[in-house]
Amino acid sequence: MATVAGVDIGGTNISVALVDDEHQVGDRHKRSTPTDGPDAVLEVVAELLGELDEEPAAVGVGMPGPVDDGVVSHPPNLQNWPEPVDVGGRLSEAVAMPVAVGNDANVGVLGEWVAGAGRGSKFLLGVWMGTGVGGGLVLDGRPYTGSVGGAGEFGHMIVHAGGAQCGCGRRGCIEAYGGRANMERAAERAAAGGFPTTLFEIRDDKGKDRLTSSVWDRALDQGDKLAVRLFNEAVEAVAIGIASVINLLDVDRIVLGGGLAEKLGDDLAEQVEEAARPHVFLPSAKRQIVLAELEDDAGMVGAAALGRAAMLLG
Amino acid sequence: MATVAGVDIGGTNISVALVDDEHQVGDRHKRSTPTDGPDAVLEVVAELLGELDEEPAAVGVGMPGPVDDGVVSHPPNLQNWPEPVDVGGRLSEAVAMPVAVGNDANVGVLGEWVAGAGRGSKFLLGVWMGTGVGGGLVLDGRPYTGSVGGAGEFGHMIVHAGGAQCGCGRRGCIEAYGGRANMERAAERAAAGGFPTTLFEIRDDKGKDRLTSSVWDRALDQGDKLAVRLFNEAVEAVAIGIASVINLLDVDRIVLGGGLAEKLGDDLAEQVEEAARPHVFLPSAKRQIVLAELEDDAGMVGAAALGRAAMLLG
């Protein structure tokens, strides 16, 4: 009946919450992510844990980067983090309680699995559509992280070999079409080439400096042709990737989450399902593509579940 | 210390062997696969088991088709098999011993894992390059077959969306480029279009009616331009698929087997490794792409391992 703390470390904010053994979120605190490296990040986490109105029995942490046995290497959205850092070991020493660390995409899928749209599935793929395209897996009823903790890079599976350039430097990966950062670059190129679009006016109207999910949402609502074209390419790339994963892994549930998925709602799951169908080798009536349910809480709930599991396993 | 029988049911032959607990193959028997349906196939298997010079403690069977809990549906290369058949249940009754049934590609990977080039890996992808392109997985130290036994269709992951037509009816899957049947169709089209090639002369010289692996091998040795081009496309498609699997699953070993891989030897592993490298998201020095070791015995050895595991688990 222990309460566990879930920590979600993002490029912008660090969020900490108490999560009970029914995966309900209690007291929560949030602060901006320091930009001056691991020491400052760990200090803020320890402070936020200290502000909780109850002492947790364990801590789980989701980190935006590759995690192998508690060690976090080169998190692309955390600044001044040049060397691998043993986040698990250092935080556990600082707060004197058991700490488990996972990659944020994997941890988010874990959250949806224990308490959201993935409940009850033993073969689950989670896909996060945001600035990039992330993923995570539960296979044979267990969270799956691979041989050195690098599993889940769904966004960097290749669906159009030799195709569009991705921010990762490669070509033709799913994220080259389905990630918001790459979609924005494609929109800029098309607009510079004279393709008419309201995307950038909507961005300015909303006072944003980027094509956020809400900008895409409004442009799609208005039937903006460029937005529709790029969005359809995104859906197609994600759907083909999902079909490839179904063919390889025979998963029975796919949960779609992330900012873009949240904004676009139920339609997205249907569109992806329809676009995936022609590429699926072995159809199954039991297989479902559904939207995530926990929104921003998925990370903290999943991190807490990871911390709880680590505590129970000793 | 029990001896187990491994049964490898293919479209052409049924092979049965005794396999000891160190995965060594003993007495073996082989017969043509009957074309008149499941009853005849099961009868031949029972007869072959009866011919073994020792009574096995259990039986494992590899089947060329989807297997879910012993039930085999629509094996594409077995004739007159219109309905799903409970091969496990029926065979177990007929021979009065424990029987476990798996898909042939998965079972072959299991063989390489317990006794061949996959030994010691806990995160293994096996790729079979033959008439088609098959696959199998060991994940987190356990054979992986998916939610309804349909996992491992590596050959039907999509690498060139909208690309070449595959025999499966879809476009752009790995098998469309890397499977011998599709390579032969592409060679026929190119030859009909006037592309010069010695592939069909070599086929006739060898007295074959198909472009077998040995025909490709000789044409490549002679530097036949069409053979080289189609082979490079095959290597590229397989390599991109392997990179996608590495990115999704963080496997640490990839075993390449099947007729085409056996014929082309060590070069193939290096060529695939080189073609995969630019598409891999998280490089790892520990990751290896290697050739299979057991050749045709992989199926029987893997089937026996499956039978042994089923016996031990009750």
Interface residues (C-beta under 8 A of the other chain):
Chain A: P66 K122 F123 G135 L137 L139 D140 R142 Y144 T145 G146 S147 V148 G149 G150 A151 G152 E153 F154 H156 M157 I158 V159 H160 A161 C168 R170 E236 A237 I240 A243 S244 V245 N247 L248 L249 D250 V251 D252 P278 H279 F281 L282 S284 K286 R287
Chain B: P66 K122 F123 G135 L137 L139 D140 R142 Y144 T145 G146 S147 V148 G149 G150 A151 G152 E153 F154 H156 M157 I158 V159 H160 A161 C168 R170 E236 A237 I240 A243 S244 V245 N247 L248 L249 D250 V251 D252 P278 H279 F281 L282 S284 K286 R287
